[in-house]
Amino acid sequence: MAAPPCCPPGSIGRASEYVGAKGSMTKWTLNGREVEVYISGEPAAKVAVLGIVDVFSIHEGRAKGAMDFFASKGFFTALPDFHFSDPVVDFSKFGEWLKKHDINEVVAMVQDAVAQLKAKGAQKIFTVGFCWGVWVQFSAAKAGVKVDGQIGCHPSIRLEEMYFQRSPMELGKKLNSPVLIMAAGNDPDNVKPGGDLQKIVGAMPGLEKSKFLDFAEMDHGWTIRGDVSDPKVKRDVDAALGAAVEFISSI
């Protein structure tokens, strides 16, 4: 199945629209623009989870389902449409799409979303990113956006090098909170357990609770786009979500 250039070969492509969402859509003003946001859970919860989806739509795959799962564990969740209903469609024009959705503008929206969650009473805030969303998480940390922890699923931080000629490992040195990185089998070795990123994180003060997991049988994208009718995929989707809750509870 075709996937954008930010994903490694053999990655899972677009998924169908999600059915069965338990939350609702609202609108927030982020970086001066009106943004659609999927919210789920009790707004008064003390722990909030901010979702940052991949280059596809927040309405596709199981991104909303992941937010509902976190909500079922007592967290308030928000999943903004950082693409403004403009997901990647033509992969040959991916570079143009990246320029259109400037990373600095996206990071500014993330910063405002974190501020809104704090204003709602969240005492702890975690981000969960998928693919492109992990690059956004790391870029936000570089810009000084502070959260309590970051969960990165099948990260595409190699975008830093592919399109901007900057080292993704140097970006990793800007992290400012513990991370849980969950890599697929076809993800680069440098984001897997024992890889360069874990070595960097392991040497940084304040990030001691970080954890790296390798889902060797999964393809990049499995957490929200994998076919859960396959028992192995369902097993590892459940395992990844469970690991994310354990990580949040450990901070």
Backbone as CSV, one residue per row, in Angstrom:
resi,resn,N_x,N_y,N_z,CA_x,CA_y,CA_z,C_x,C_y,C_z
1,MET,0.846,-1.189,0.000,0.000,0.000,0.000,0.883,1.241,0.000
2,ALA,0.552,2.204,-0.811,1.386,3.392,-0.956,1.380,4.223,0.319
3,ALA,2.538,4.793,0.617,2.689,5.663,1.778,3.577,6.834,1.375
4,PRO,3.486,7.958,2.081,4.272,9.144,1.727,5.767,8.943,1.958
5,PRO,6.605,9.808,1.370,8.058,9.650,1.457,8.630,9.719,2.866
6,CYS,7.895,10.312,3.793,8.409,10.389,5.163,8.404,9.026,5.845
7,CYS,7.682,8.081,5.274,7.557,6.747,5.850,8.536,5.778,5.185
8,PRO,9.052,4.797,5.921,9.964,3.819,5.325,9.223,2.887,4.361
9,PRO,9.938,2.258,3.449,9.312,1.310,2.523,8.533,0.231,3.264
10,GLY,7.385,-0.124,2.711,6.550,-1.144,3.335,5.600,-0.618,4.386
11,SER,5.479,0.695,4.483,4.598,1.284,5.492,3.131,1.189,5.087
12,ILE,2.261,1.352,6.059,0.817,1.275,5.828,0.322,2.632,5.344
13,GLY,-0.474,2.630,4.290,-0.975,3.870,3.711,-2.275,4.335,4.335
14,ARG,-3.084,4.997,3.529,-4.320,5.602,4.031,-5.299,4.548,4.538
15,ALA,-6.116,4.958,5.480,-7.121,4.073,6.064,-8.498,4.684,5.856
16,SER,-9.520,3.889,6.077,-10.887,4.384,5.904,-11.272,5.300,7.052
17,GLU,-12.366,6.025,6.866,-12.832,6.948,7.897,-13.257,6.186,9.138
18,TYR,-12.935,6.742,10.291,-13.215,6.068,11.553,-14.708,6.088,11.869
19,VAL,-15.206,4.966,12.351,-16.613,4.841,12.741,-16.657,4.430,14.212
20,GLY,-17.530,5.064,14.976,-17.697,4.682,16.370,-17.055,5.616,17.372
21,ALA,-16.710,6.815,16.942,-16.090,7.774,17.852,-17.037,8.112,19.007
22,LYS,-16.476,8.232,20.200,-17.281,8.506,21.387,-17.205,9.964,21.819
23,GLY,-16.276,10.715,21.231,-16.121,12.115,21.582,-16.912,13.019,20.666
24,SER,-16.468,14.249,20.531,-17.186,15.223,19.711,-16.205,16.205,19.089
25,MET,-16.666,16.907,18.070,-15.857,17.922,17.409,-16.179,19.298,17.996
26,THR,-15.142,20.100,18.134,-15.302,21.479,18.570,-14.305,22.323,17.790
27,LYS,-14.180,23.593,18.143,-13.213,24.461,17.468,-12.421,25.251,18.514
28,TRP,-11.111,25.299,18.319,-10.231,26.094,19.154,-9.516,27.103,18.260
29,THR,-9.124,28.212,18.841,-8.277,29.164,18.133,-6.825,28.862,18.493
30,LEU,-6.052,28.458,17.493,-4.657,28.091,17.691,-3.792,28.904,16.737
31,ASN,-2.846,29.621,17.280,-1.967,30.474,16.481,-2.772,31.420,15.593
32,GLY,-3.872,31.918,16.154,-4.685,32.898,15.448,-5.622,32.337,14.409
33,ARG,-5.708,31.016,14.315,-6.570,30.399,13.315,-7.575,29.458,13.984
34,GLU,-8.747,29.354,13.385,-9.771,28.455,13.902,-9.459,27.029,13.447
35,VAL,-9.340,26.134,14.411,-8.932,24.759,14.136,-9.989,23.798,14.672
36,GLU,-10.381,22.839,13.865,-11.283,21.788,14.336,-10.516,20.852,15.261
37,VAL,-11.151,20.475,16.364,-10.510,19.622,17.354,-11.479,18.528,17.788
38,TYR,-11.014,17.290,17.763,-11.790,16.180,18.310,-11.434,16.064,19.786
39,ILE,-12.434,16.104,20.649,-12.186,15.983,22.087,-12.948,14.781,22.637
40,SER,-12.347,14.158,23.644,-12.964,12.997,24.271,-12.526,12.944,25.727
41,GLY,-13.439,12.553,26.586,-13.111,12.468,28.002,-13.648,13.644,28.791
42,GLU,-13.389,13.633,30.069,-13.876,14.648,30.997,-12.939,15.855,30.996
43,PRO,-13.425,17.026,30.598,-12.561,18.215,30.543,-11.902,18.571,31.873
44,ALA,-12.505,18.152,32.980,-11.957,18.481,34.298,-10.860,17.515,34.742
45,ALA,-10.536,16.540,33.906,-9.494,15.574,34.261,-8.169,16.282,34.522
46,LYS,-7.393,15.748,35.436,-6.120,16.368,35.808,-4.994,16.033,34.838
47,VAL,-5.199,15.015,34.019,-4.204,14.624,33.020,-4.828,14.760,31.636
48,ALA,-4.118,15.408,30.741,-4.606,15.604,29.378,-3.629,15.002,28.379
49,VAL,-4.183,14.508,27.282,-3.384,13.937,26.197,-3.699,14.710,24.928
50,LEU,-2.667,15.270,24.320,-2.799,16.008,23.063,-2.299,15.138,21.933
51,GLY,-3.183,14.799,20.999,-2.817,13.954,19.871,-2.316,14.776,18.690
52,ILE,-1.288,14.261,18.025,-0.755,14.881,16.808,-0.683,13.782,15.760
53,VAL,-1.623,13.807,14.837,-1.777,12.712,13.897,-0.691,12.762,12.822
54,ASP,-0.707,11.794,11.940,0.254,11.717,10.837,-0.152,12.677,9.718
55,VAL,0.320,12.443,8.504,0.036,13.373,7.403,-1.338,13.137,6.778
56,PHE,-2.063,12.179,7.325,-3.415,11.921,6.845,-4.428,12.640,7.747
57,SER,-5.686,12.392,7.547,-6.743,13.113,8.258,-6.957,12.581,9.672
58,ILE,-7.382,13.463,10.569,-7.749,13.020,11.912,-8.983,12.130,11.874
59,HIS,-9.709,12.172,10.766,-10.937,11.388,10.648,-10.686,9.988,10.085
60,GLU,-9.454,9.714,9.645,-9.117,8.409,9.084,-8.452,7.531,10.132
61,GLY,-8.477,6.236,9.862,-7.810,5.314,10.765,-8.412,5.341,12.158
62,ARG,-7.580,5.066,13.145,-8.083,4.965,14.524,-7.515,6.056,15.423
63,ALA,-7.182,7.204,14.867,-6.673,8.295,15.706,-7.711,8.684,16.760
64,LYS,-8.958,8.837,16.329,-10.016,9.156,17.298,-10.194,8.013,18.290
65,GLY,-10.087,6.797,17.802,-10.219,5.640,18.678,-9.137,5.615,19.752
66,ALA,-7.924,6.016,19.376,-6.849,6.096,20.370,-7.169,7.134,21.430
67,MET,-7.714,8.278,20.989,-8.091,9.317,21.949,-9.211,8.814,22.873
68,ASP,-10.143,8.082,22.310,-11.220,7.518,23.132,-10.658,6.525,24.150
69,PHE,-9.661,5.768,23.731,-9.041,4.810,24.654,-8.412,5.547,25.837
70,PHE,-7.648,6.597,25.553,-7.031,7.362,26.637,-8.100,8.003,27.530
71,ALA,-9.197,8.449,26.902,-10.296,9.035,27.682,-10.899,7.998,28.630
72,SER,-10.964,6.741,28.173,-11.529,5.677,29.009,-10.664,5.397,30.230
73,LYS,-9.422,5.856,30.190,-8.508,5.674,31.324,-8.509,6.883,32.257
74,GLY,-9.410,7.825,31.986,-9.566,8.967,32.878,-8.858,10.231,32.433
75,PHE,-8.331,10.257,31.205,-7.625,11.430,30.697,-8.536,12.235,29.782
76,PHE,-8.362,13.545,29.782,-9.031,14.373,28.783,-8.147,14.407,27.545
77,THR,-8.738,14.233,26.374,-7.939,14.152,25.158,-8.404,15.160,24.119
78,ALA,-7.440,15.644,23.351,-7.731,16.580,22.269,-6.895,16.206,21.055
79,LEU,-7.526,16.202,19.881,-6.864,15.841,18.632,-7.144,16.940,17.602
80,PRO,-6.311,17.968,17.547,-6.543,19.063,16.598,-6.255,18.654,15.156
81,ASP,-6.956,19.286,14.245,-6.717,19.079,12.822,-5.649,20.071,12.368
82,PHE,-4.400,19.757,12.654,-3.297,20.663,12.334,-3.096,20.850,10.829
83,HIS,-3.765,20.022,10.010,-3.650,20.137,8.551,-4.733,21.019,7.933
84,PHE,-5.734,21.391,8.728,-6.865,22.167,8.208,-7.569,21.427,7.053
85,SER,-7.894,20.155,7.302,-8.600,19.313,6.307,-7.848,19.253,4.981
86,ASP,-6.526,19.239,5.070,-5.687,19.173,3.875,-4.618,18.093,4.045
87,PRO,-5.033,16.819,4.116,-4.050,15.742,4.256,-3.266,15.539,2.962
88,VAL,-2.176,14.822,3.068,-1.396,14.490,1.873,-2.207,13.553,0.985
89,VAL,-2.337,13.913,-0.271,-3.038,13.077,-1.245,-2.080,12.649,-2.353
90,ASP,-1.365,13.622,-2.913,-0.401,13.354,-3.982,0.996,13.258,-3.366
91,PHE,1.485,12.033,-3.208,2.765,11.834,-2.538,3.932,12.436,-3.318
92,SER,3.773,12.611,-4.605,4.843,13.197,-5.410,5.036,14.682,-5.092
93,LYS,4.061,15.273,-4.418,4.142,16.691,-4.055,4.267,16.862,-2.541
94,PHE,4.854,15.859,-1.912,4.949,15.875,-0.454,5.773,17.061,0.042
95,GLY,6.864,17.381,-0.656,7.684,18.516,-0.258,6.901,19.816,-0.274
96,GLU,6.037,19.969,-1.268,5.198,21.168,-1.346,4.218,21.205,-0.178
97,TRP,3.693,20.051,0.183,2.759,19.960,1.313,3.459,20.379,2.599
98,LEU,4.703,19.934,2.785,5.452,20.302,3.986,5.644,21.807,4.083
99,LYS,5.944,22.429,2.955,6.132,23.884,2.963,4.818,24.608,3.260
100,LYS,3.723,24.065,2.728,2.414,24.670,2.950,2.037,24.623,4.424
101,HIS,2.372,23.500,5.063,2.083,23.328,6.491,3.396,23.494,7.251
102,ASP,3.868,24.732,7.280,5.168,25.078,7.842,5.300,24.573,9.279
103,ILE,6.415,23.910,9.568,6.594,23.311,10.881,6.541,24.353,11.993
104,ASN,7.033,25.538,11.754,6.994,26.580,12.786,5.568,27.000,13.104
105,GLU,4.716,27.037,12.084,3.311,27.367,12.298,2.606,26.253,13.074
106,VAL,2.936,25.007,12.735,2.338,23.876,13.445,2.778,23.881,14.907
107,VAL,4.062,24.121,15.143,4.572,24.170,16.513,3.878,25.268,17.318
108,ALA,3.623,26.405,16.696,2.908,27.485,17.381,1.499,27.042,17.771
109,MET,0.856,26.252,16.913,-0.467,25.730,17.245,-0.385,24.741,18.394
110,VAL,0.642,23.909,18.402,0.838,22.963,19.504,1.010,23.719,20.813
111,GLN,1.804,24.769,20.776,2.027,25.573,21.984,0.720,26.153,22.510
112,ASP,-0.125,26.647,21.606,-1.415,27.200,22.021,-2.350,26.112,22.541
113,ALA,-2.286,24.926,21.930,-3.128,23.818,22.399,-2.732,23.404,23.811
114,VAL,-1.433,23.350,24.069,-0.953,23.032,25.424,-1.444,24.086,26.411
115,ALA,-1.386,25.340,26.019,-1.858,26.424,26.888,-3.353,26.280,27.173
116,GLN,-4.124,25.898,26.172,-5.569,25.734,26.379,-5.853,24.587,27.336
117,LEU,-5.096,23.504,27.221,-5.296,22.375,28.126,-4.957,22.772,29.564
118,LYS,-3.915,23.555,29.718,-3.566,24.044,31.058,-4.670,24.941,31.602
119,ALA,-5.227,25.785,30.732,-6.297,26.693,31.152,-7.545,25.935,31.580
120,LYS,-7.732,24.731,31.030,-8.889,23.908,31.390,-8.658,23.171,32.701
121,GLY,-7.449,23.267,33.251,-7.179,22.669,34.545,-6.267,21.458,34.537
122,ALA,-5.737,21.104,33.373,-4.841,19.943,33.324,-3.579,20.220,34.134
123,GLN,-3.245,19.300,35.030,-2.034,19.433,35.841,-0.841,18.747,35.189
124,LYS,-1.139,17.770,34.348,-0.099,17.111,33.557,-0.598,16.984,32.116
125,ILE,0.304,17.204,31.186,-0.051,17.123,29.770,0.966,16.246,29.054
126,PHE,0.456,15.323,28.256,1.296,14.447,27.447,0.889,14.601,25.981
127,THR,1.862,14.511,25.108,1.543,14.477,23.683,1.730,13.059,23.174
128,VAL,0.897,12.683,22.229,1.084,11.411,21.535,1.099,11.705,20.042
129,GLY,2.205,11.355,19.399,2.368,11.647,17.984,2.474,10.375,17.162
130,PHE,2.076,10.484,15.924,2.120,9.360,14.996,2.854,9.804,13.730
131,CYS,3.978,9.146,13.411,4.715,9.414,12.170,5.164,10.878,12.104
132,TRP,4.608,11.657,11.200,4.887,13.094,11.096,4.669,13.791,12.430
133,GLY,3.678,13.317,13.171,3.358,13.920,14.462,4.494,13.837,15.456
134,VAL,5.342,12.810,15.355,6.484,12.705,16.253,7.527,13.774,15.903
135,TRP,7.697,14.018,14.616,8.591,15.106,14.191,8.085,16.444,14.739
136,VAL,6.773,16.622,14.730,6.185,17.837,15.301,6.481,17.901,16.803
137,GLN,6.337,16.791,17.503,6.634,16.764,18.941,8.068,17.203,19.220
138,PHE,9.003,16.613,18.492,10.415,16.926,18.698,10.691,18.391,18.342
139,SER,10.079,18.861,17.281,10.273,20.257,16.862,9.696,21.215,17.899
140,ALA,8.581,20.822,18.516,7.980,21.649,19.561,8.904,21.728,20.776
141,ALA,9.505,20.607,21.123,10.449,20.608,22.240,11.624,21.530,21.932
142,LYS,12.115,21.470,20.716,13.219,22.345,20.302,12.835,23.813,20.461
143,ALA,11.561,24.120,20.207,11.080,25.504,20.306,10.755,25.913,21.742
144,GLY,10.914,24.975,22.678,10.689,25.307,24.080,9.317,24.959,24.613
145,VAL,8.488,24.291,23.817,7.180,23.862,24.311,7.405,22.755,25.341
146,LYS,6.851,22.911,26.522,7.111,21.972,27.617,5.861,21.195,27.977
147,VAL,5.967,19.878,27.924,4.914,19.001,28.400,5.557,18.015,29.375
148,ASP,4.736,17.157,29.988,5.269,16.242,30.991,5.859,14.974,30.406
149,GLY,5.464,14.639,29.196,6.002,13.461,28.539,5.496,13.382,27.108
150,GLN,6.240,12.640,26.286,5.893,12.534,24.868,5.898,11.073,24.436
151,ILE,4.832,10.672,23.790,4.693,9.306,23.290,4.776,9.365,21.770
152,GLY,5.758,8.682,21.211,5.972,8.721,19.766,5.780,7.356,19.138
153,CYS,4.789,7.243,18.265,4.488,5.979,17.591,5.017,6.005,16.164
154,HIS,5.798,4.984,15.823,6.446,4.868,14.501,6.903,6.231,13.980
155,PRO,7.942,6.790,14.630,8.364,8.172,14.348,8.979,8.372,12.967
156,SER,8.698,9.541,12.393,9.308,9.947,11.120,10.147,11.204,11.330
157,ILE,11.023,11.162,12.320,11.876,12.311,12.559,12.939,12.462,11.479
158,ARG,13.051,11.482,10.607,14.003,11.601,9.501,13.614,12.712,8.518
159,LEU,12.406,13.228,8.666,12.007,14.398,7.886,12.983,15.556,8.080
160,GLU,13.547,15.639,9.275,14.487,16.713,9.590,15.659,16.720,8.611
161,GLU,16.074,15.514,8.216,17.204,15.387,7.293,16.758,15.360,5.835
162,MET,15.669,14.679,5.573,15.210,14.495,4.193,14.884,15.807,3.493
163,TYR,14.246,16.708,4.220,13.749,17.930,3.582,14.414,19.212,4.081
164,PHE,15.153,19.107,5.194,15.731,20.323,5.759,17.235,20.215,6.001
165,GLN,17.812,19.060,5.628,19.259,18.845,5.741,19.782,19.112,7.150
166,ARG,18.972,18.721,8.126,19.381,18.844,9.524,19.337,17.465,10.166
167,SER,20.171,17.243,11.141,20.271,15.931,11.764,19.090,15.638,12.688
168,PRO,18.390,14.524,12.467,17.307,14.176,13.395,17.824,13.849,14.787
169,MET,19.066,13.384,14.873,19.627,13.089,16.192,19.952,14.380,16.950
170,GLU,20.349,15.409,16.234,20.549,16.712,16.879,19.220,17.238,17.403
171,LEU,18.151,16.965,16.661,16.818,17.353,17.115,16.483,16.628,18.409
172,GLY,16.888,15.367,18.484,16.649,14.588,19.690,17.308,15.176,20.922
173,LYS,18.410,15.891,20.713,19.126,16.500,21.834,18.360,17.680,22.435
174,LYS,17.294,18.110,21.762,16.492,19.237,22.247,15.289,18.779,23.073
175,LEU,15.119,17.482,23.233,13.991,16.989,24.017,14.069,17.526,25.441
176,ASN,12.910,17.836,26.012,12.886,18.433,27.347,11.949,17.717,28.315
177,SER,11.511,16.504,27.957,10.702,15.689,28.850,10.864,14.229,28.445
178,PRO,10.534,13.297,29.336,10.697,11.876,29.018,9.888,11.469,27.781
179,VAL,10.404,10.478,27.070,9.730,10.005,25.862,9.486,8.500,25.938
180,LEU,8.416,8.089,25.320,8.165,6.674,25.036,8.146,6.559,23.519
181,ILE,9.138,5.891,22.963,9.231,5.730,21.517,8.903,4.283,21.167
182,MET,7.906,4.110,20.310,7.487,2.770,19.894,7.682,2.638,18.382
183,ALA,8.692,1.868,18.020,9.082,1.731,16.614,8.504,0.468,16.003
184,ALA,8.218,0.557,14.714,7.800,-0.603,13.938,9.031,-1.333,13.406
185,GLY,8.829,-2.523,12.907,9.935,-3.319,12.399,10.683,-2.660,11.260
186,ASN,9.973,-1.910,10.413,10.626,-1.273,9.265,11.031,0.167,9.527
187,ASP,10.945,0.616,10.776,11.450,1.941,11.125,12.972,1.908,11.190
188,PRO,13.634,3.058,11.060,15.102,3.100,11.103,15.648,2.591,12.438
189,ASP,16.811,1.970,12.377,17.421,1.429,13.586,17.721,2.516,14.615
190,ASN,17.934,3.744,14.156,18.342,4.785,15.107,17.224,5.215,16.055
191,VAL,15.962,4.800,15.803,14.881,5.121,16.740,14.426,3.894,17.530
192,LYS,15.115,2.775,17.348,14.748,1.545,18.044,15.552,1.401,19.341
193,PRO,15.151,0.460,20.196,15.918,0.231,21.423,17.389,-0.027,21.115
194,GLY,18.261,0.659,21.842,19.686,0.522,21.622,20.241,1.391,20.516
195,GLY,19.360,2.124,19.815,19.786,2.971,18.708,20.324,4.313,19.166
196,ASP,20.689,5.125,18.194,21.324,6.414,18.496,20.443,7.319,19.349
197,LEU,19.133,7.320,19.056,18.254,8.215,19.813,18.183,7.820,21.273
198,GLN,18.085,6.535,21.544,18.034,6.106,22.941,19.341,6.439,23.665
199,LYS,20.458,6.333,22.966,21.742,6.675,23.584,21.785,8.166,23.929
200,ILE,21.251,8.985,23.046,21.208,10.429,23.297,20.304,10.740,24.482
201,VAL,19.112,10.169,24.451,18.141,10.418,25.521,18.661,9.918,26.863
202,GLY,19.329,8.770,26.832,19.840,8.178,28.065,20.898,9.021,28.763
203,ALA,21.525,9.904,28.018,22.570,10.758,28.583,22.054,12.117,29.018
204,MET,20.741,12.352,28.842,20.188,13.674,29.130,19.504,13.697,30.498
205,PRO,19.850,14.649,31.359,19.210,14.742,32.675,17.725,15.072,32.555
206,GLY,16.924,14.452,33.416,15.495,14.703,33.422,14.695,13.788,32.520
207,LEU,15.387,12.969,31.730,14.706,12.077,30.790,14.862,10.607,31.198
208,GLU,15.162,10.388,32.484,15.472,9.034,32.951,14.313,8.055,32.815
209,LYS,13.097,8.562,32.789,11.940,7.666,32.690,11.565,7.333,31.251
210,SER,12.409,7.714,30.324,12.147,7.416,28.910,12.239,5.911,28.655
211,LYS,11.532,5.486,27.618,11.499,4.065,27.289,11.392,3.898,25.776
212,PHE,12.062,2.876,25.248,12.030,2.573,23.824,11.551,1.141,23.636
213,LEU,10.587,0.962,22.747,10.032,-0.358,22.466,10.107,-0.652,20.979
214,ASP,10.345,-1.911,20.654,10.433,-2.339,19.256,9.316,-3.338,18.957
215,PHE,8.403,-2.962,18.083,7.334,-3.863,17.647,7.766,-4.454,16.301
216,ALA,8.647,-5.441,16.395,9.381,-5.943,15.238,8.490,-6.547,14.156
217,GLU,7.331,-7.052,14.523,6.454,-7.689,13.534,5.495,-6.701,12.876
218,MET,5.527,-5.450,13.299,4.587,-4.465,12.785,5.217,-3.601,11.689
219,ASP,4.348,-3.053,10.841,4.764,-2.092,9.829,4.485,-0.676,10.324
220,HIS,5.295,0.254,9.887,5.131,1.661,10.226,3.691,2.106,9.949
221,GLY,3.050,2.654,10.992,1.664,3.097,10.873,0.665,2.191,11.572
222,TRP,1.153,1.067,12.142,0.224,0.059,12.642,-0.698,0.552,13.734
223,THR,-0.258,1.472,14.591,-1.065,1.802,15.770,-2.422,2.383,15.421
224,ILE,-2.491,3.193,14.356,-3.785,3.797,14.002,-4.256,3.437,12.593
225,ARG,-3.399,2.734,11.822,-3.813,2.386,10.462,-3.684,0.904,10.139
226,GLY,-3.159,0.130,11.067,-3.026,-1.303,10.837,-4.373,-2.004,10.850
227,ASP,-4.444,-3.140,10.192,-5.683,-3.924,10.081,-5.859,-4.768,11.337
228,VAL,-6.746,-4.334,12.227,-6.910,-5.040,13.505,-7.712,-6.337,13.378
229,SER,-8.138,-6.673,12.151,-8.720,-8.001,11.966,-7.618,-9.064,11.956
230,ASP,-6.372,-8.612,11.798,-5.208,-9.486,11.921,-4.869,-9.585,13.408
231,PRO,-4.908,-10.788,13.981,-4.681,-10.936,15.430,-3.354,-10.348,15.906
232,LYS,-2.310,-10.454,15.099,-1.013,-9.913,15.512,-1.048,-8.383,15.576
233,VAL,-1.727,-7.774,14.613,-1.835,-6.313,14.619,-2.647,-5.859,15.826
234,LYS,-3.767,-6.522,16.064,-4.593,-6.153,17.222,-3.805,-6.308,18.519
235,ARG,-3.069,-7.385,18.604,-2.239,-7.618,19.801,-1.293,-6.446,20.045
236,ASP,-0.634,-6.002,18.983,0.376,-4.960,19.159,-0.209,-3.555,19.219
237,VAL,-1.400,-3.354,18.662,-2.107,-2.088,18.889,-2.460,-1.981,20.366
238,ASP,-3.027,-3.058,20.903,-3.393,-3.067,22.321,-2.160,-2.896,23.205
239,ALA,-1.062,-3.553,22.817,0.164,-3.461,23.609,0.723,-2.042,23.600
240,ALA,0.673,-1.385,22.443,1.189,-0.019,22.338,0.359,0.952,23.170
241,LEU,-0.954,0.831,23.075,-1.815,1.717,23.863,-1.648,1.466,25.351
242,GLY,-1.519,0.205,25.707,-1.285,-0.135,27.113,0.040,0.413,27.619
243,ALA,1.077,0.334,26.782,2.386,0.862,27.164,2.316,2.378,27.346
244,ALA,1.511,3.033,26.501,1.363,4.493,26.611,0.720,4.868,27.943
245,VAL,-0.306,4.136,28.355,-0.962,4.419,29.640,0.008,4.169,30.800
246,GLU,0.777,3.088,30.723,1.768,2.807,31.762,2.803,3.925,31.853
247,PHE,3.211,4.423,30.698,4.199,5.506,30.665,3.628,6.755,31.319
248,ILE,2.403,7.122,30.958,1.772,8.299,31.546,1.677,8.144,33.064
249,SER,1.292,6.973,33.501,1.125,6.723,34.940,2.449,6.758,35.690
250,SER,3.558,6.558,34.969,4.876,6.512,35.618,5.495,7.878,35.836
251,ILE,4.913,8.896,35.195,5.489,10.242,35.259,4.885,11.062,36.407
